[in-house]
Amino acid sequence: MRDPTDGTTAPLSGIRVLDVSTLFAGPLAAMYLGDFGADVIKIEHPHRPDPARGHGVAKDGHNLWWKTLGRNKRAMTLDLSRPEGQEIFRRLAATTDVVIENFRPGTLERWNLGPEHLHALHPGLVLARVTGFGQVGPYRRRPGFGTLAEAMSGFAAMTGEPDGPPTLPPFGLADGVAALATAYAVMVALHSCAATGRGQVVDMALIEPILSILGPQISRWDQLGTVPQRRGNRSSDNAPRNTYQTSDGRWVAISTSAQSIAERVMRLVDRAELIEEEWFGSGAGRVAHADELDAAVASWISRHTRDEVVDAFERVEAAVAPVYDAADISADPQYAALGTVHRVDDPDLGPLAMQNVLFRLSETPGRIGWAGRAHGADTDEILRELGIDSIDTIDGLREKGVI
């Protein structure tokens, strides 16, 4: 397999990552590292592959989510519960910089693959442990999924209509946030290791990263004794802020976080007299009159098409965005200019569009070298790199179910 950045400017070239996690948070974190040149080896059970391979839609039997989640990774099978599999894993770990796992706490230790064993082999190893509730505490052995984190973090409680139930996102939000946090934590740990020569354990609980992005709700409770309430698409800090339907049945979203923007919006929708109201001069005042402001904005927007609304808002430098779906994103000129949608040549599906790498670097850019590969596609190659190159030995491991 070739390096996903062609080996020239990859900023993480020379970093090896063993991804023994499943589903989303851990594998996404490994994907982010692979996008910038890390040699990511995806290790799955020989007979029970990552369940993400079966999530969501497929074409011609090829899972589309996996094609993204598994990109830039070499695919290997290994049964870590077997002594032979554990020995192969130790040999891999001795030449590895990062291990990302999401087994229940205590599982690696039961297999003699816990931090003390791995650090004895490689003192500089970074072991990222991604679980629902962390490595300590009364909930640590509970099964953990992003949905539970979205519920327990306060996200669901503050999401939805005021008179409706708590609302969960229709995608892996908590997993995605935890993946970003895990990739960041790994890079911090690698930087520390470069200075000290010592690796460490990253304890990542899904319930924490999403909590960190929800604003000062903990400080608010601590100091004021109040908690955020569900407000639908409205904001507790400013108004008007909502989604509004246009005359052609499309939707737009507007935000008026700045006082000057709020004033421009009201002039645009022919309600400039509201600007003179005493309450209009603060975000809190506008929030108290959100019904009146929303009605004014919605009435004007409902008489214009989406393109007319966007053009008018842009002319007066007010903040607006069309509500997009994937088809809109694929056709949008701004996303095209950024290169956000990238096509990779896939042997199973041909040219395959997916989200590009997360950010652009001017000197050492990331790159998608290949989409997610078949279960165990690179097992033999990786074993040969370890010096296990006898066909009889590899066939024997396969017959025993170790690989």
C-alpha positions in Angstrom: 0.0 0.0 0.0 1.2 3.5 -0.8 1.4 6.3 1.7 -1.9 8.3 1.6 0.1 11.5 1.0 2.5 9.9 -1.5 5.3 10.1 1.1 6.6 13.6 0.3 5.1 16.1 2.7 3.0 14.0 5.0 3.2 15.7 8.4 2.6 12.5 10.3 4.7 10.3 8.1 6.6 7.8 10.3 3.9 7.6 12.9 2.2 4.2 13.2 -1.2 3.8 14.7 -3.0 0.6 15.6 -6.7 1.1 15.4 -8.3 -1.7 17.5 -11.5 0.3 18.2 -14.9 -0.2 16.6 -17.9 1.9 15.4 -17.2 5.6 15.4 -15.2 7.7 17.9 -12.0 5.7 17.9 -12.0 4.8 14.2 -12.8 8.4 13.3 -9.8 9.6 15.4 -7.6 7.1 13.6 -8.9 8.3 10.3 -8.0 11.9 11.1 -4.4 10.8 11.8 -4.3 8.7 8.6 -5.4 11.6 6.6 -2.2 13.4 7.4 0.2 10.5 6.7 0.2 8.2 9.7 0.4 4.5 8.9 -2.9 3.4 10.3 -3.4 -0.4 10.7 -7.1 -1.2 11.3 -7.2 -4.5 13.4 -10.5 -6.4 13.4 -11.6 -9.7 14.7 -11.3 -12.4 12.0 -15.0 -13.4 12.2 -16.6 -10.3 13.8 -15.5 -7.2 11.8 -16.1 -3.7 12.9 -20.0 -3.3 13.1 -19.5 0.1 11.2 -19.0 -2.0 8.1 -22.7 -2.8 8.3 -24.1 0.6 9.3 -26.1 2.7 7.0 -26.6 2.4 3.2 -24.6 0.3 0.8 -24.1 0.1 -3.0 -23.5 -3.3 -4.7 -22.8 -4.8 -1.2 -20.2 -2.1 -0.4 -20.9 0.0 2.7 -20.6 3.7 2.0 -20.0 4.8 5.6 -17.1 2.3 5.8 -15.5 3.6 2.6 -15.0 6.9 4.5 -14.3 5.6 8.0 -11.8 3.1 6.8 -9.9 5.4 4.4 -6.2 5.6 4.5 -6.1 2.5 6.7 -4.5 -0.9 6.1 -6.9 -3.7 7.1 -5.7 -6.6 9.2 -7.5 -9.3 11.1 -6.3 -10.6 14.5 -8.0 -12.3 17.4 -6.6 -10.6 20.5 -8.3 -13.1 22.8 -5.9 -15.9 21.5 -2.3 -16.2 22.8 -1.0 -16.2 19.2 -2.9 -13.1 18.4 -1.7 -11.4 21.6 1.9 -12.2 20.7 1.5 -10.7 17.2 -0.1 -7.7 18.7 2.9 -7.2 21.1 5.2 -7.4 18.1 3.2 -4.7 16.4 3.0 -2.6 19.5 6.7 -2.6 19.9 7.0 -0.8 16.6 4.0 1.5 17.0 3.5 5.0 18.3 -0.2 5.0 19.0 -2.8 2.4 19.9 -6.5 3.4 19.9 -8.9 1.0 21.6 -12.5 1.1 22.9 -12.8 -2.2 24.7 -14.6 -2.2 28.1 -12.2 -1.3 30.9 -10.2 -4.2 32.0 -10.3 -6.1 28.7 -6.8 -5.4 27.5 -5.5 -6.1 31.0 -7.2 -9.5 30.9 -5.3 -10.3 27.7 -2.0 -9.0 29.2 -2.1 -6.1 26.8 -2.7 -3.3 29.3 -0.6 -0.2 29.6 2.0 -1.7 31.9 2.6 -4.6 29.4 2.6 -2.4 26.3 4.9 0.3 27.9 7.3 -2.4 29.0 7.7 -3.2 25.3 7.6 0.4 24.1 8.0 3.1 26.8 7.0 5.9 24.3 3.7 4.3 23.2 0.5 6.4 23.4 -2.5 4.3 24.4 -5.8 6.1 23.7 -8.7 4.4 25.5 -12.1 5.6 24.2 -15.1 4.4 26.2 -18.5 5.6 27.1 -17.8 6.6 30.7 -14.0 6.5 31.1 -11.6 4.1 32.9 -12.8 4.9 36.5 -16.0 5.5 38.3 -19.2 3.6 39.0 -20.4 3.6 35.3 -17.1 2.5 33.8 -18.2 -1.0 32.9 -21.5 0.1 31.3 -21.8 -0.3 27.5 -21.3 3.2 26.1 -22.6 4.7 22.9 -22.8 8.2 21.6 -26.6 8.4 22.1 -26.0 7.9 25.9 -23.5 10.8 25.8 -25.9 13.0 24.0 -28.5 12.3 26.6 -26.2 12.6 29.7 -24.2 15.7 28.6 -27.2 18.0 28.6 -27.4 18.2 24.8 -30.7 16.4 24.4 -32.2 18.3 27.4 -31.6 21.7 25.6 -32.4 20.5 22.1 -35.9 20.5 20.6 -39.1 22.6 20.8 -40.0 24.1 24.1 -43.2 22.0 24.4 -41.6 18.8 22.9 -39.4 16.0 24.2 -35.6 16.1 24.5 -34.2 15.6 21.0 -31.3 13.4 19.9 -29.3 14.2 16.7 -29.9 11.8 13.7 -26.1 11.1 13.5 -23.2 10.3 15.7 -22.6 13.8 17.2 -21.0 12.7 20.5 -18.8 10.2 18.7 -17.7 12.8 16.2 -16.8 15.3 18.9 -15.0 12.6 20.9 -13.1 11.6 17.8 -11.8 15.1 17.3 -10.9 15.3 21.0 -9.1 12.0 20.8 -7.0 13.0 17.8 -6.1 16.2 19.6 -5.2 14.3 22.8 -3.0 11.9 20.8 -1.1 14.7 19.2 -0.6 16.4 22.6 0.7 13.1 24.0 3.0 12.6 21.1 4.4 16.1 21.5 5.1 15.3 25.1 6.7 12.0 24.3 9.0 13.8 21.8 10.3 15.9 24.8 10.4 13.2 27.5 10.6 9.9 25.7 7.6 8.6 27.7 4.3 7.6 26.4 1.1 7.8 28.4 -2.6 6.7 28.5 -5.3 8.9 27.1 -8.6 8.3 29.0 -11.4 9.6 26.7 -15.0 9.3 27.9 -17.7 9.9 25.3 -19.7 11.9 27.9 -17.1 14.6 28.3 -16.1 16.2 24.9 -19.7 16.9 23.9 -20.3 18.5 27.3 -17.3 20.8 26.7 -18.9 22.4 23.6 -22.3 23.1 25.1 -21.4 26.5 26.6 -21.2 27.5 30.3 -24.1 25.4 31.5 -22.1 24.0 34.5 -21.0 27.5 35.6 -24.5 28.7 35.1 -25.9 26.0 37.3 -23.1 26.6 39.9 -23.6 30.4 40.0 -27.2 31.0 39.2 -29.0 27.7 39.9 -30.5 27.7 36.4 -30.3 25.3 33.4 -30.7 25.9 29.7 -34.2 25.2 28.4 -35.3 23.9 25.0 -36.0 26.8 22.6 -36.3 25.1 19.2 -34.2 27.0 16.7 -34.2 30.1 18.7 -31.3 31.4 20.8 -31.3 32.4 24.4 -28.8 35.2 23.7 -30.1 37.0 20.6 -33.1 37.4 18.2 -34.1 37.0 15.5 -32.4 33.7 15.1 -34.3 30.9 13.4 -35.0 29.0 10.2 -37.6 30.5 7.8 -39.4 29.1 4.8 -39.1 30.9 1.5 -41.7 31.3 -1.2 -40.3 28.4 -3.2 -40.6 26.0 -0.3 -36.9 26.1 0.7 -35.4 27.2 4.0 -32.8 29.7 5.2 -31.2 30.3 8.6 -30.3 33.7 10.0 -28.3 34.8 13.0 -28.1 38.3 14.6 -25.5 37.8 17.2 -24.2 41.3 16.5 -26.3 44.4 17.2 -25.4 45.9 13.8 -26.6 42.7 12.0 -29.9 42.7 13.8 -30.4 46.3 12.7 -29.6 45.5 9.1 -32.0 42.6 9.1 -34.9 44.7 10.4 -34.3 47.5 7.8 -34.2 44.8 5.1 -37.5 43.3 6.1 -39.1 46.8 6.2 -39.5 47.0 10.0 -36.9 49.6 10.8 -39.2 51.2 13.4 -38.5 48.2 15.7 -34.9 49.4 15.9 -36.0 52.5 17.8 -37.6 50.4 20.6 -35.7 50.6 23.8 -35.6 46.8 24.2 -34.0 46.3 20.7 -30.7 47.6 22.0 -29.6 44.3 23.7 -29.7 40.7 22.9 -31.7 39.9 26.0 -34.2 42.6 25.0 -34.6 41.1 21.5 -35.0 37.6 22.9 -37.9 38.8 25.1 -39.6 40.0 21.9 -38.6 37.1 19.7 -42.2 36.4 18.6 -42.6 39.8 17.1 -39.2 39.8 15.4 -39.6 36.3 14.0 -43.0 37.2 12.6 -41.6 40.2 10.9 -38.7 38.3 9.4 -40.8 35.3 8.4 -43.4 37.4 6.7 -40.8 39.1 4.5 -38.9 35.9 3.7 -42.1 34.0 2.8 -42.6 36.4 -0.1 -39.3 35.8 -1.7 -37.4 32.8 -3.2 -34.4 31.4 -1.5 -32.0 32.9 -4.0 -33.7 36.3 -3.6 -33.4 36.1 0.1 -29.7 35.2 0.1 -28.9 37.9 -2.5 -30.8 40.5 -0.5 -29.1 39.6 2.8 -25.7 39.6 1.1 -26.3 43.0 -0.3 -26.9 44.5 3.1 -24.2 42.4 4.7 -26.5 40.5 7.0 -25.8 36.9 8.0 -27.9 34.3 6.2 -27.3 30.7 5.0 -29.5 28.4 2.9 -30.4 25.2 4.7 -28.5 22.6 2.6 -28.7 18.9 2.0 -26.0 16.7 0.5 -27.1 17.5 -3.0 -26.8 21.3 -2.3 -23.4 20.8 -0.7 -22.1 18.9 -3.7 -23.2 21.7 -6.1 -22.1 24.7 -4.0 -19.3 26.9 -5.4 -17.9 27.8 -1.9 -17.5 24.1 -1.0 -16.0 23.6 -4.5 -13.5 26.3 -4.0 -12.4 24.8 -0.7 -12.2 21.3 -2.1 -14.5 20.0 0.6 -15.9 17.2 -1.5 -13.2 14.9 -2.8 -13.3 12.0 -5.2 -11.2 9.0 -4.7 -10.7 6.2 -7.1 -12.1 3.1 -5.4 -11.7 -0.4 -6.9 -15.2 -1.4 -5.8 -17.2 1.7 -6.7 -15.1 3.7 -9.1 -14.8 7.4 -8.5 -16.3 7.9 -5.0 -17.1 11.3 -3.5 -16.6 11.9 0.2 -15.7 14.6 2.6 -12.1 15.7 2.2 -9.5 16.0 5.0 -10.6 18.1 7.9 -8.4 21.2 7.2 -5.9 22.6 4.8 -2.2 23.0 5.6 -0.2 25.3 3.3 3.1 23.3 3.5 2.2 19.7 4.6 -1.3 19.0 3.4 -3.2 15.8 4.1 -4.6 13.5 1.4 -7.0 10.6 0.9 -5.0 7.8 -0.7 -7.7 5.1 -0.7 -11.2 4.4 0.6 -12.0 1.8 3.2 -10.6 -1.6 2.3 -12.0 -5.1 2.5 -11.9 -6.9 5.9 -8.4 -8.2 6.4 -7.1 -7.1 3.0 -3.6 -6.3 4.2 -3.1 -9.0 6.9 -0.5 -11.0 5.0 1.5 -7.9 4.1 1.6 -6.6 7.7 2.6 -10.1 9.0 5.5 -10.2 6.5 6.6 -6.8 7.7 6.9 -8.4 11.2 9.1 -11.1 9.8 6.2 -13.7 9.7 6.7 -14.5 6.1 6.3 -18.3 5.9 3.3 -19.2 3.9 2.8 -22.3 6.1 2.9 -20.2 9.2 0.4 -17.7 7.9 -1.9 -20.4 6.6 -1.7 -22.1 10.0 -2.7 -18.9 11.8 -5.6 -18.6 9.4 -6.7 -22.2 10.0 -6.7 -21.7 13.7 -8.8 -18.5 13.4 -6.0 -16.2 14.8 -6.2 -14.1 11.6 
